[in-house]
Amino acid sequence: MHSSQMPRNALILLIILVLFLPFLPLLVWSVAQGWFFPQLIPQQWTLEHWQQLLSASSRIGEGVMQSLAIALTTTVLSLLVGIPAGRAMGLMEFPGKPVLKLFLLTPIIVSPLATLMGIQFVLIRLGLSGTLLGVVLVHLMPTIPYMTLVLASVFANFDVGYEIQARSLGASPIKVFSQVTLPLIAPGVAVGALFAFLISWNEFLLTFFVGGGSVFTLPMILFTLLQGGNNGLIAAVAITSIVPGLIFLFVASKALQNEAALGGLGSV
Protein backbone atom coordinates (compact mmCIF):
# COMPACT_ATOMS: atom_id res chain seq x y z
CA MET A 1 0.00 0.00 0.00
CA HIS A 2 2.79 2.36 1.01
CA SER A 3 4.96 1.53 -2.02
CA SER A 4 2.07 2.06 -4.46
CA GLN A 5 1.25 5.40 -2.87
CA MET A 6 4.78 6.75 -3.39
CA PRO A 7 4.61 6.92 -7.24
CA ARG A 8 1.15 8.48 -6.98
CA ASN A 9 2.39 11.22 -4.63
CA ALA A 10 5.40 11.81 -6.87
CA LEU A 11 3.11 12.13 -9.89
CA ILE A 12 0.87 14.63 -8.08
CA LEU A 13 3.94 16.62 -7.03
CA LEU A 14 5.23 16.63 -10.61
CA ILE A 15 1.88 17.84 -11.95
CA ILE A 16 1.76 20.65 -9.38
CA LEU A 17 5.34 21.62 -10.24
CA VAL A 18 4.58 21.75 -13.98
CA LEU A 19 1.42 23.79 -13.41
CA PHE A 20 3.11 26.36 -11.18
CA LEU A 21 6.48 26.53 -12.97
CA PRO A 22 5.34 29.39 -15.29
CA PHE A 23 4.55 31.50 -12.23
CA LEU A 24 8.06 31.15 -10.77
CA PRO A 25 9.53 34.03 -12.87
CA LEU A 26 6.66 36.24 -11.68
CA LEU A 27 7.53 35.47 -8.08
CA VAL A 28 11.20 36.27 -8.70
CA TRP A 29 10.38 39.52 -10.55
CA SER A 30 8.11 40.66 -7.70
CA VAL A 31 11.04 40.69 -5.23
CA ALA A 32 13.85 41.63 -7.62
CA GLN A 33 15.43 45.07 -7.86
CA GLY A 34 16.40 44.27 -11.41
CA TRP A 35 16.81 41.07 -13.40
CA PHE A 36 18.84 41.40 -16.58
CA PHE A 37 20.24 38.96 -19.10
CA PRO A 38 22.46 36.91 -18.72
CA GLN A 39 21.88 36.77 -14.92
CA LEU A 40 20.37 33.46 -13.78
CA ILE A 41 19.11 35.08 -10.59
CA PRO A 42 18.74 38.77 -9.67
CA GLN A 43 21.68 40.41 -7.92
CA GLN A 44 19.52 42.67 -5.72
CA TRP A 45 16.30 41.92 -3.88
CA THR A 46 13.57 44.21 -2.60
CA LEU A 47 10.06 44.24 -1.13
CA GLU A 48 9.37 47.66 -2.61
CA HIS A 49 6.88 46.33 -5.16
CA TRP A 50 4.81 44.54 -2.53
CA GLN A 51 4.93 47.57 -0.23
CA GLN A 52 3.69 49.72 -3.09
CA LEU A 53 0.92 47.23 -3.81
CA LEU A 54 -0.20 47.07 -0.16
CA SER A 55 0.11 50.79 0.59
CA ALA A 56 -3.08 52.59 1.63
CA SER A 57 -2.70 55.16 -1.15
CA SER A 58 -2.46 52.50 -3.86
CA ARG A 59 -5.44 52.02 -6.20
CA ILE A 60 -4.56 48.34 -6.46
CA GLY A 61 -6.36 47.59 -3.18
CA GLU A 62 -9.44 49.35 -4.50
CA GLY A 63 -9.21 47.28 -7.68
CA VAL A 64 -8.98 44.05 -5.70
CA MET A 65 -12.06 44.92 -3.63
CA GLN A 66 -14.08 45.97 -6.69
CA SER A 67 -13.05 42.81 -8.55
CA LEU A 68 -14.10 40.65 -5.58
CA ALA A 69 -17.43 42.46 -5.20
CA ILE A 70 -18.21 42.13 -8.91
CA ALA A 71 -17.10 38.48 -9.18
CA LEU A 72 -18.98 37.34 -6.06
CA THR A 73 -22.16 39.23 -7.00
CA THR A 74 -22.00 37.86 -10.54
CA THR A 75 -21.55 34.32 -9.19
CA VAL A 76 -24.55 34.60 -6.84
CA LEU A 77 -26.80 36.08 -9.55
CA SER A 78 -25.65 33.41 -12.02
CA LEU A 79 -26.63 30.74 -9.49
CA LEU A 80 -30.04 32.32 -8.89
CA VAL A 81 -30.75 32.25 -12.63
CA GLY A 82 -28.79 29.11 -13.53
CA ILE A 83 -30.36 26.68 -11.02
CA PRO A 84 -33.99 27.05 -12.21
CA ALA A 85 -32.90 27.43 -15.84
CA GLY A 86 -30.65 24.37 -15.60
CA ARG A 87 -33.48 22.39 -13.98
CA ALA A 88 -35.84 23.30 -16.81
CA MET A 89 -33.25 22.44 -19.46
CA GLY A 90 -32.28 19.15 -17.80
CA LEU A 91 -35.64 17.77 -16.70
CA MET A 92 -38.25 19.20 -19.06
CA GLU A 93 -39.02 18.55 -22.71
CA PHE A 94 -40.59 21.44 -24.58
CA PRO A 95 -40.74 22.78 -28.16
CA GLY A 96 -37.69 24.78 -29.18
CA LYS A 97 -35.37 23.27 -26.56
CA PRO A 98 -32.47 22.69 -29.05
CA VAL A 99 -32.85 26.28 -30.29
CA LEU A 100 -32.73 27.55 -26.70
CA LYS A 101 -29.54 25.56 -26.07
CA LEU A 102 -27.99 27.13 -29.16
CA PHE A 103 -29.13 30.56 -27.95
CA LEU A 104 -27.41 29.93 -24.61
CA LEU A 105 -24.16 29.18 -26.43
CA THR A 106 -24.33 32.42 -28.43
CA PRO A 107 -22.55 34.65 -25.85
CA ILE A 108 -19.77 32.04 -25.66
CA ILE A 109 -19.37 31.50 -29.39
CA VAL A 110 -19.89 35.08 -30.64
CA SER A 111 -17.28 37.73 -29.86
CA PRO A 112 -18.45 40.12 -27.10
CA LEU A 113 -17.64 43.05 -29.38
CA ALA A 114 -20.48 41.94 -31.67
CA THR A 115 -23.11 42.73 -29.03
CA LEU A 116 -21.23 45.02 -26.67
CA MET A 117 -22.03 48.30 -28.43
CA GLY A 118 -25.77 47.63 -28.36
CA ILE A 119 -25.67 46.57 -24.71
CA GLN A 120 -23.65 49.65 -23.79
CA PHE A 121 -26.22 51.88 -25.53
CA VAL A 122 -29.01 50.34 -23.43
CA LEU A 123 -26.98 50.69 -20.21
CA ILE A 124 -26.27 54.36 -20.98
CA ARG A 125 -29.99 54.97 -21.43
CA LEU A 126 -30.66 53.26 -18.09
CA GLY A 127 -27.92 55.23 -16.35
CA LEU A 128 -25.93 52.09 -15.56
CA SER A 129 -22.85 52.74 -17.70
CA GLY A 130 -19.80 53.35 -15.55
CA THR A 131 -21.36 51.71 -12.48
CA LEU A 132 -20.65 48.49 -10.59
CA LEU A 133 -24.21 47.29 -11.27
CA GLY A 134 -23.76 47.84 -15.00
CA VAL A 135 -20.52 45.83 -14.99
CA VAL A 136 -22.17 43.02 -13.01
CA LEU A 137 -25.07 42.87 -15.46
CA VAL A 138 -22.75 42.65 -18.47
CA HIS A 139 -20.64 39.99 -16.73
CA LEU A 140 -23.77 37.86 -16.51
CA MET A 141 -23.73 37.60 -20.30
CA PRO A 142 -20.97 34.93 -20.39
CA THR A 143 -21.47 33.46 -16.90
CA ILE A 144 -25.18 32.55 -17.04
CA PRO A 145 -24.78 30.28 -20.11
CA TYR A 146 -21.92 28.38 -18.42
CA MET A 147 -23.90 28.03 -15.20
CA THR A 148 -27.08 26.93 -16.98
CA LEU A 149 -25.37 24.35 -19.18
CA VAL A 150 -23.39 22.86 -16.26
CA LEU A 151 -26.51 22.55 -14.09
CA ALA A 152 -28.58 21.26 -17.03
CA SER A 153 -26.18 18.32 -17.32
CA VAL A 154 -26.48 17.75 -13.55
CA PHE A 155 -30.29 17.83 -13.56
CA ALA A 156 -30.35 15.53 -16.60
CA ASN A 157 -29.16 12.75 -14.24
CA PHE A 158 -31.23 13.95 -11.27
CA ASP A 159 -33.85 11.64 -9.76
CA VAL A 160 -36.91 13.70 -8.81
CA GLY A 161 -38.14 10.69 -6.79
CA TYR A 162 -36.14 11.96 -3.81
CA GLU A 163 -38.07 15.24 -3.88
CA ILE A 164 -41.40 13.43 -4.25
CA GLN A 165 -40.63 11.23 -1.24
CA ALA A 166 -39.64 14.25 0.86
CA ARG A 167 -42.85 16.08 -0.11
CA SER A 168 -44.95 13.00 0.72
CA LEU A 169 -43.37 12.97 4.20
CA GLY A 170 -44.51 16.54 4.80
CA ALA A 171 -41.42 18.57 3.92
CA SER A 172 -42.05 22.10 2.66
CA PRO A 173 -40.73 23.17 -0.78
CA ILE A 174 -37.97 25.21 0.91
CA LYS A 175 -36.86 22.22 3.00
CA VAL A 176 -36.99 19.93 -0.02
CA PHE A 177 -34.70 22.27 -1.93
CA SER A 178 -32.28 23.00 0.94
CA GLN A 179 -32.09 19.48 2.41
CA VAL A 180 -32.64 17.24 -0.60
CA THR A 181 -32.10 18.96 -3.94
CA LEU A 182 -29.20 21.26 -3.07
CA PRO A 183 -26.99 18.56 -1.48
CA LEU A 184 -27.53 16.32 -4.53
CA ILE A 185 -26.61 19.03 -7.05
CA ALA A 186 -23.81 20.49 -4.89
CA PRO A 187 -20.95 19.25 -7.15
CA GLY A 188 -22.54 20.91 -10.19
CA VAL A 189 -23.18 24.10 -8.23
CA ALA A 190 -19.51 24.16 -7.13
CA VAL A 191 -18.26 23.70 -10.70
CA GLY A 192 -20.66 26.30 -12.11
CA ALA A 193 -19.79 28.80 -9.37
CA LEU A 194 -16.09 28.25 -10.03
CA PHE A 195 -16.54 28.98 -13.74
CA ALA A 196 -18.67 32.06 -13.07
CA PHE A 197 -16.23 33.48 -10.50
CA LEU A 198 -13.13 32.97 -12.65
CA ILE A 199 -14.78 34.38 -15.80
CA SER A 200 -15.95 37.50 -13.97
CA TRP A 201 -12.71 37.90 -12.01
CA ASN A 202 -10.55 37.84 -15.14
CA GLU A 203 -12.91 39.76 -17.45
CA PHE A 204 -11.27 42.84 -18.99
CA LEU A 205 -13.01 43.76 -22.25
CA LEU A 206 -16.57 43.99 -20.90
CA THR A 207 -15.41 45.88 -17.82
CA PHE A 208 -13.34 48.29 -19.90
CA PHE A 209 -16.22 49.26 -22.21
CA VAL A 210 -19.08 49.29 -19.70
CA GLY A 211 -17.08 50.52 -16.69
CA GLY A 212 -15.96 53.56 -18.65
CA GLY A 213 -12.88 54.05 -16.48
CA SER A 214 -15.01 54.50 -13.34
CA VAL A 215 -14.97 50.81 -12.38
CA PHE A 216 -11.34 49.94 -11.75
CA THR A 217 -10.86 46.17 -11.47
CA LEU A 218 -7.63 44.22 -11.09
CA PRO A 219 -7.38 43.17 -14.78
CA MET A 220 -7.70 46.85 -15.75
CA ILE A 221 -4.95 47.78 -13.29
CA LEU A 222 -2.73 45.05 -14.72
CA PHE A 223 -3.37 46.27 -18.27
CA THR A 224 -2.51 49.83 -17.23
CA LEU A 225 0.71 48.73 -15.53
CA LEU A 226 1.78 46.82 -18.64
CA GLN A 227 2.05 50.17 -20.42
CA GLY A 228 4.46 51.48 -17.78
CA GLY A 229 7.12 48.77 -17.87
CA ASN A 230 7.56 48.33 -14.09
CA ASN A 231 8.12 44.57 -14.25
CA GLY A 232 8.38 44.09 -10.49
CA LEU A 233 5.05 45.76 -9.74
CA ILE A 234 3.42 44.02 -12.72
CA ALA A 235 4.58 40.65 -11.36
CA ALA A 236 3.26 41.45 -7.85
CA VAL A 237 -0.15 42.46 -9.23
CA ALA A 238 -0.25 39.39 -11.49
CA ILE A 239 0.41 37.10 -8.52
CA THR A 240 -2.28 38.93 -6.53
CA SER A 241 -4.75 38.38 -9.38
CA ILE A 242 -4.06 34.63 -9.30
CA VAL A 243 -4.56 34.12 -5.55
CA PRO A 244 -8.39 34.51 -5.24
CA GLY A 245 -8.94 32.12 -8.14
CA LEU A 246 -6.68 29.53 -6.50
CA ILE A 247 -8.50 29.94 -3.18
CA PHE A 248 -11.89 29.55 -4.88
CA LEU A 249 -10.58 26.51 -6.79
CA PHE A 250 -9.27 24.96 -3.56
CA VAL A 251 -12.61 25.49 -1.76
CA ALA A 252 -14.58 24.07 -4.71
CA SER A 253 -12.28 21.02 -4.98
CA LYS A 254 -12.63 20.37 -1.24
CA ALA A 255 -16.41 20.55 -1.55
CA LEU A 256 -16.32 18.08 -4.44
CA GLN A 257 -14.03 15.71 -2.49
CA ASN A 258 -16.29 15.82 0.58
CA GLU A 259 -19.34 15.19 -1.60
CA ALA A 260 -17.60 12.21 -3.25
CA ALA A 261 -16.60 10.83 0.16
CA LEU A 262 -20.16 11.16 1.48
CA GLY A 263 -21.47 9.50 -1.69
CA GLY A 264 -19.06 6.63 -1.21
CA LEU A 265 -20.15 6.18 2.43
CA GLY A 266 -23.79 6.32 1.38
CA SER A 267 -23.30 3.58 -1.18
CA VAL A 268 -21.68 1.38 1.44
N, C-alpha and C positions, 0 to 999 in steps of 0.2 A: 504494500500500500504506500509506504513511505518512498520507495524507489520510483514508483510510477508517478508520484506526485511531483518529484523533483523536475523532470523534463517539462511538465505542465507549467510549473511556476517559472521555469527559465523561459518558456515560450511567452508567457504573459509579460514577463519583464522585458523581453526583446521587443514585443509589440508596443509596449508603453514607451520604450526608448526610441523606437522608430517614429512613433507618432509625435513625440515631444522634441525630437532632435532639431526640427526646423526652428523651434522657438529659442534654442540655446543662444544663437547670435543676438537675438533681441535682448535676452537677459544680460549678456556681456555688454552690449551697447548701452544699456540703461545705467550701468555703473562705471562706464569708461569715460575718462577725460578726453580721450582721442584714440582712435584705432585705425592705423594706417598701414597699407601694404608696404613691405612684406611681413609685418609683425604678426606672429601667431597669436599672441595675447597682448592686450593693451599694456602700455608702460605705466600709465597713471590711472588711478581709480578715484571715483567721487560719488557722493550721494546727492549731488546738486540737482540732478534731474528729478529724483524722487521728492526732494524737498520742495522744488518748484511745483511739482504736480500736487502735493499735499498742502501747499500753502493756502491760507484762508482767502487771499486775494486772487487765487487762480480761478479761471472760469472752467477748468477741467472738472472740479468737484460739482459745479452746477450742471455740467453736461452729463456726468455720471448719474446724478439724481434725476434729471429729466429723462434720460434714457431708461432708467429703472422704472420710473412712473409710467412712461408710455408703454414699455414692454409688458409690465405686469397688468396694466389696464387692458391692453390689447388681448392678452392671454385670457383674462377673465371673461371679457365680452365674446371672444371667439368660442369659449366653452359654453356660454349661455346660448349662443346661436347654434353651435356645432352639435351639441348633444341631442336636442330635438330634431334638428335637420338630419343628423346621421341616423337617428332611430327611424325616421320616415324613409330614408333612402335604403336602409338595411332590411327593414321588416315589411314594408308595404310595397304593393304592386299597383301602379297607377299609370294611366296613359301619359306618354311623354317623358317617362323616367330616363331613358337613354339620352334624350335631348337635354334634360336637366343636368345629367352627369357631365355631358360635354360643356354645358354652360358653366358649370362649376370649375372646369379645367381652364376656361378662357383666361382668367387673370394670371394663371401660371404659364400658359403657353404664349399668350400675346405679350409683347413688350409693354411695360407700364407707360412708356411715353405715348403709346397709341391712344390711351384713354385719360392720361393725366391732365391734359389741357382742359378737356371738358369737365372733369371732376373739379379742377381748381376753379373754373368759372362758377360752378354751382356753389362751392365753398365760399368764394368771395361774396356772392350774392347773399349767402346766409350769415356772413360776418364771421366765418370760422377760419378763414385763411390767416396764417401766422399765429395760430393758437394751438395749445396742447390737444384740445378736443379735436380740432381739425386733423392734426397729425395722427391721432389715434384712429379716427374714422377711416383715413386713407390707408393706414396699416392693416385694417381689417380686410382690405381688398385681397391681399395674398394669403392671409392667415386663415380666414374662414373656410376657403376651399380645402386647404390641407386638413383642418380640423374635421370638417364634415366627411371627407373621404376616408380618413383614418377611422372615425367612429362608425361610419357606414359599414366598413369591413368587420368591425367588432360586433355590431348589432346583427349582421348577416348570420353570425354563428351563435346568437343569443337565444336562449330558451325562455320564452315568455311564461312557461309553466311555473317557474319559480315565483313570478309576480302574481299569477292567478292563485297559487296556493297561499301566499301571504295575504292576499285580499280576502280569500275564503275564511282565513283564520281571524279576520277582523282588523287587520292592519290598515291604517289610513294611507292614502296615496303618497303623502310626504314620507311616511315611515317605509313604505315599499321602495320608494326611490332611494332614500338615504341608507337603508339597512339591507336591501336586497340588490337593487339594480346597480347602484354606484359601486359597491365592492366588486361586482362581477365585471364591470366595464373599466375598472380602475387602471389596468395596464394600458388600454387604449387611450384613456384620458391623460395618463402620464406622457405617452408618446406624442399625442396631439398637442398638449401644453408645451412640451419641449420644443416641437417644431415652431409653434406660434411665438414663443418667447425668443428663440434664436433669430427667426426671421425679422421680428420687430426690432430686436436689439441691434442687429447689424444693418438695418435698412438705412440707406443714405439718400437715394434718388428721390423717393417719395417725400422724405422729410425735408430735403433741400428745396423742392418746388413748393410744397404746401406750407412748410414752416416759414418760408420767406425771410430767413435770417433771424427771426424772433425766437424760434425754438432751436436751441443749441444742444444737440445730442453728441454723444461721444464719437460716432463715426464722422460727424461734421467737424469736430475738433481735430480728429486725426487727419482728415483731408486738408484742413487749413494748415496744420503743422507740416505736412508734406511739402507745402510750397516754400517753407522757411529754411529747410535743410538742417535743422537741429536734430541730428540722428539720435542722440541720447534721450532727449525728451520724447521724440517720436516712438522710440522703443519702449519707454516707460508707459506711455499712453496705450500703445498696442497691447502690452502685457495686461494692463488694467482692463482693457476691453475684452480680453479673453476670460478673465477670472469669473465674472458672473455666469457666463455660459457653462463653464466647467462645473461650477457649484450646482447650477440647475440640472446639468447632466448627471452629476453624482447623486443628487436627491432623487431624480427620476429613476436611475438605475437601481438604487436601493429599494425604492417602492416596488419596482418590477421583480426584484429578487425576493422580497418579502412575500409578494403575491404568489410567486411561483412556489416558494416554500410552503405557504399555507395551502396551496392547491395540492401539493404533493402529500401533505399530512391528511388533507381531506380525502384523498383517494385511497389512502391506507385505512 
